[in-house]
Amino acid sequence: MNEQNGKLSAYFPGLVDVCKNDDGQLLYCTVQDGHLVFSDQHTTDTETLTIPDEQHFPFLLPRAGEVQRYYSQDDTTLYDDLLAYLKRFSALDAEQWPLVVYYIFLTYLHDHRDIDYCGYLLFYAVPERGKSRTGKSASYVSFRASHLIELREPIIFRYTENFHGTLFLDLMDVSKKAAQSQSEDLLLLRAEKGVKCVRVNRPDLGAFLDTDRYDIYGPTIIATNEQLHKILGTRCLPIIMPNCPGDYENPRPELGLELKERLTAWRAKHLFAALPSLKPLEGISGRLWDISKPLLQISMLVKRQSLELLHALRRIASDKIESRQDTTEGRIAAIVKEISEAGGYDRLEEWSISQGNILVRLNEGRAEGYKTSPQGLGLKLKTMSLRTRHVKGYAELMITRHEYRMLLEQNGFECRELQLSPNSLPEKHEEVQLDLREVESSRESGEGQGGNHDNLPF
């Protein structure tokens, strides 16, 4: 047994993957001086690591000879072949495919030192639209993917700690399952590198010895019939499955093995290279930028379909803004904009708005049982990081020009351009109409570093 030879380990920093040779022996694959090295043990300063038996791996292992072969040559058709493979099993809208393809590439570099976030790839639709089929076909070629049909903390902890791979969560209602298993924090934090989940497992041992900390970061593919909780949704790259019935193949792990081997060789070539750096792009900001940036960096490495990927990300950004504007926070931002522009207050450096005025407009058209209370509005303003004060018993919202512009930008509203007139009073009844401007995708460009990378074509 391998246990007799050293500590069992299927992952360590710098490992390309565990591969299998022609004799069925499992070998660590690493890169040394630009060459692939295969060995049955790995020695650190403190211990010797050996590989668990193959039965403990819930995914197919790449063949060492094939990984070596693809590592020694230029694989210029990998993107196209990966796309052709995926299209055998399901259908998506044309602009959605680059999201899936580049996410699969990202799973092979999610532990790269230059990548800090790995959002979730979400397939969402009513039953019988091909969510599970698409998720399975993608997971079978992703890095160390495990297909889970249940959401339990111990399983997620062990799979993440032991394999540092991809999880495919194939559940009817992911948010409900997470709430039932009290694992909401795992899903919310799995997208960010470095976050640890703390659990007290041995209270009888006392301080320090009673606690374990689990690494939960990693790629996640989700297929679900029900809409996710809005907070969890901010970590997702959503793909709403189109209604495209057809005669598709059934995905099986062995059908993706060759692509896994090619992707493993691609991982070996780029795992230690500096990734291109990018500035935030117009129209993509906040958490969406955090989870979009790695995909754009990957696209610069692959040098294919970058513009299509950007279009898909901009569409997601637009959809998220529309959804945000339908929330209470979005409606409050719209009301603040209406009042500020009508009164000309946005010409000033700082101004105040009666909370009573906001409340009246917020409750317009609402049934009596669904109206927001003054206390509820005050609490909501505080959660939006907006300042309030009370003057002679009346509540006011205090806002500066900078805060105002940020509020509108975060909720998808344009701020009209005005010359500041700090010495003049605003006109009380001025009303200004402003058309939202289209964001032109060709105005921004990324900047590459750390290698001969072309700039993104946008």
N, C-alpha and C positions, 0 to 999 in steps of 0.2 A: 504494500500500500504506500501511496505517496506521503501519507502522514508520518511515516517513519523517517523520511528523508529531510524534513524541514517543515516550516509553517506553510499551510495551504494558502495560496493566494491566486486569484484570477486577474488581479489588476494592481499596478503600481505606476507612479508617475514616470512617463517616458516609454511605457509599454505601447507598442503598436497594436498587438492583439495576440491572443493565443491561437496558434495554427496547428494543423494536423499534417504530418508527413505521410508518405506513401505506405508506411508500415502501420499507420494508425496511432503513432506516438504523438502526444501533445507537446508543443514546444512554444516557449516564449519567443515572440518576434520583436526585436529592438533594432534601432539604427545606431551604428557606430562608424564614425568617419565616413559617412555617406553610403554605407553598405548595410544591407539587412543581415542580421545575425540571429540565428535560431539556436536556442538552448533549452534544456529541460529544467534548469534551475536559474535563479537570479539571486545574487548575493549583495546585500547592503552592508553598511558599516556595523549593523547590529544583529543581522539575522540572514538566514538562507530561506528563500521562498521556493516552493514547488507547486506544481499545477494539480488541481483537483482532477478526479477521474471525469471522463467525458460525460457520464450520465448526469453530472451536476450542472451542466450547461443547458439552459432551456432554449438554445438557438443553435443553428448549424455553425460549425467552425470552418473558417476558410482553409483551403489547402495550401500548405507552405510553398510547394513548387509553383503554383499558379500565382501566388502573391509575389514571389521572386521574379517570375517572368514578366508580370505587368509593371513591376517596379523598375525593371531594366529598360523599359521602352516608353515612348510617348503615347499616351492613351487619349488621342484627340477626339474620339467619338463617344466618350463616356456619357456626356450629357444627353446626346441624342439617343443612345442605346437605353439609357435609364428611362427617358421619356417614352420610348417605344414599348418598353417592358410594362410600364404602368398603364398605358392605353389598352393593353390586352385584357385588362380585368375590369375596367369601369370607364365612365365618361365624366369629364368635367368641362366647364367653360374654358375656352382657349387661354384666357388670362390667368386662370387658376393653376394651371399645370406648373408654371415656373415656381410658384410658392412651394408646391409639393417636392419638386425635384431638388430645389436648393435647400429645402429643409432636410432632405435625406443627406445631402452633402454635409450640412451643418452637424448632423448627429455624429459624424466622424471627426469633427474638430471641436466639439462642444467643450472639451477639457483643455483646449489650447490656451496658453497664458494670456493671449490678447482678447479673449472672449469672456465676458462677464455675465451675459444673459442668454438664455435659450428659452424662448417662448413656447407655447403649446400650439401644435397644429390641430385644429378643430374641424371635424367633419360633422355637420349638423343638418338634419332634415327629418321629415316624417318617415315612418317605416318604409322599407323596400325601395330605397333610393340608391343603395350601394355603398352606404357608409362603412359597414364592416368589411366589405370586399375591398374597398379602396384603402382602408386602414391596414388590413392584413397585407395587401400587396406592397404597401410602402414599408411596413415594419419588417417584412422578410428581407429587405435589402438595406435596412437601417443598421446602425452600429449596435450590435448586441441587444436586439430588441426582444422583449418578453411580452407576450400577449396575455393580459389579465382581464378576467371577467368578474372580478370582485375587487373591492377597495378596502384593504386591511393594512393597518400600520406596520405590523411585523413583516409582511411580505414586501412592502415598499422599502422599508429600512434595509432588509437583507439584500434585495435585488440591487438597490442603489449602492450600498456599501461593498457588496461582493463583485459587482460587474461594472458599475459606472456606465451603464448603457441606457437604451431607450425603453420606455414603458409605453405600451399601447393599451389604453384603457377603453374597453369595449363595453359600455354600460348604457342602459336605457335612460337613466337620469343620474348623471355624475354628481351634480350638486346635492341631490337628495341622499345619495349613497355616502358622500363625504360627511354630511351632517349626521347621518345615522351612525357612522363609525367614528365620529369625532376626529376626523382627519382633514378638516378644512385647511388647517395651517400648512399641512404638507403640500396641498395643491397650490395654495397661494404663494408659497415660498420656493417651490421646486424650480421656478424659472430663474432664480438668481444664484450665481455661484457664491460659495462661502457661507451660506446660511446653514445653521445647524439646528436640528430639532433635539430638544433636551427632554429626557425621560428619567424619572427616578425608579430604577428597577430593583435596587437592593437597600431599602430603607434601614434594614437591621445593621448594615455595615457602617453607618454614620457618615459624617460629612466627607465630601470628595469621593469616597469609594462607593457611594450609593448611586451615583449619577452616570449615565451614558449620554454621549452626544453623537447624533447620527447626521451624516452628510446626506442631504435629500436632493441635491441639484442634479439635473439631467434632462435630456430631451423627452418630450411627452407628446404622444399622439392620442387624440380623444375622438371617439365616435359616440354620439348620443342623440336620442330622439327629442330630449327636452332642452329648453334654453338654459344656459348656465347662469349662475348668480352673476350680477353685474360686475362685482369686484373680480371674480375669477375670469370673467370675460375680457378684462383689460389685459390679461396675460396671453391672450389667444390670437392666433392668426386664423380667422374663421373662414371656412369654405362651406357655403350652403349648396348642398348637392342638387344638381339640375335633374329634371325629370327626363331621363334619356334611357328608356328601356332598350335592351338589346341582348344579343347572344354573346356573352363574354366568357372567357376562360375562368376557371376556378383557381385562385392563387394558392400556391403551395411553396413551402420553404425552399425545396430543391430547385424550383424554377428561378430563384433569385441568387443562387449560390455563386455563379460566375460573376455577377455584378458586385456581390459582396466582396469577392476577392479583388476585383479591380478597384473598388472603393477603399479597401484596406491598403492597397498599394498607394493610392492617392493620399490617404491619411499619412502614411510613412513619409511621403515626399514633402508634406506641408506642416507636419505636427510641430516642427521646431523652427520653422521660418516665420519671420515677422509678418503679420497681416497688414494689408493696406489700412491707413487711417482715413476717417471720413468726418466731415463736418455735418452737423444736422441739416437736413434738407427741408425746404419750404413745404409746408403742409403736413409734415410728419414730425410730431413732437412728443414729449412726455414719455410715458411707458411704451407707447407704440414705437417710438424711435429706438428705445433701448433694445427691443426685441427684433426690430427691423434691421438695425445696423449690422449684426453678424451675417444676416442673409446677403446684404449688399457687399460685405467684405468677401464672402464666399464667391459671389458672382464675379468679382474682380479677379479671383484666382482662376475660376473656370473660364472666364471671358466669353460667356455665352448668354444671350437673352436678358441682358441687364435692364434694357428699357422696358421689356414686358414685365419683369419683376417689379420695377418701380411703378408702373401703371397699376399693378395689382395692389401694391402697398398703399398707393394714393386712394384707390377705391375703398380700401378698408378704413383709411383715415377719414374719408368723407362719410362713410356709413356710421363710424363711431361718433362723429360730430353731430350727425342728424339724430342719433339715439340720445346723445347728451342733451341736445336742445329740447327733447321731450321730457326731461327730468325736471324736478322742482328746481334744482340748481340752474339748469339751462333757462327755465322760465324767469327766474329771478334776474339772471344776467340780461335777458331780453328787456325786462321791465326797467332795470337800471339804465340800459341804453336808451330806451324810449324817453324816459323822464329827463335824462341828462341832455340829450340832443334837442328835445322840445324846448327846454329851458335855456339852452346854450351854456349849461354848466361845464361842459367838456372843454370850454375855452380857458377854464381856470386851472390853476395848479392843484387846488383842493376844494372840495365842496361837500355839502351834506344833503341828504334826501330823507324826508320823513318816512319812517318805517310804516306808518299808517297808510301813506300813499301807496307804498309797495304792496302792503297787505290787501288793500281794496282791489287792486288790479290782479293780484295773484289768485284771489278767491272768486273773480268774475266767472259766472257760469257754472260754479261748483255747487253741488247739492249740499244742504245744510250739514249733513254728517261728514262731509269730506273736506270742509274748509280748514285752512291752516289757522291756528290760533296766534295771537301776538307773541306768546312765549315760544311757540314752535318756530315762528319766523326768526325770532332773535337767536335761538339755538342754531338754526340752519345757517344764518349769516356767519355765526362764529365758526361753524365747521367749514365754511367756505373761506376762512381766514380773512373775513371782512370786519373792519372795526366799527363798533357802535358806541353810542354815548346817550345819556339821558340829560335833557335840558328842560328844567321847569316841568318835569313830569312827562315830557314827550321824548320818545325814542327816535334816534336818528342814525342813519348810516353815514359814516365818514369815509370818504374815498379820495385818493390822490389821482392825478392824471396817469401816473405809472401803474397804479393798481387797477385803474379803470381799463387801460389798454390790455393789461394782462388778463383781466376777467373776460373781456370780449374775445381775445385770442383763444383762450382755453375752451371757450364754449362755441367757437366757430363763427363769431360775428366780426364784421369788419368795423374798424374805427375810422371815422371820417378824419381827414387831414385838415387841421385848422391852425392858423397862426395864433399863438397865445397872446392874449391881451390882459395881463395881470392887473392893470390899473382900471379896467372898465368892468361894469356890471353886465351880467348876461341878460339877454332879452328873454322875458318870462314866457312868451308864447310862440317862440320860433320853433317851427317843425322842419326837420330836414329828412329827406328820403335819400337813402344810399343803396345802390345796387351792389350785391356781393360780386366781387371780381373773381374771375376764374384764375386758379393757380396754374401757371404755365410750367409744364414739366421740363422745359428745356432751359430754365433759368439757372438751375443749380448744378454743380458738378462736384464729384468727390475728388479727393486728393490721395494718391497712393504713396505709400512709403514702404521701405523695407524690401524692395525688390523691383523688378521691371514690370510694373503693373500699369495697364492703361487706365485712364480716368473713366469713370462711369459716363456713358453717353446720354447724360441728361443735364 
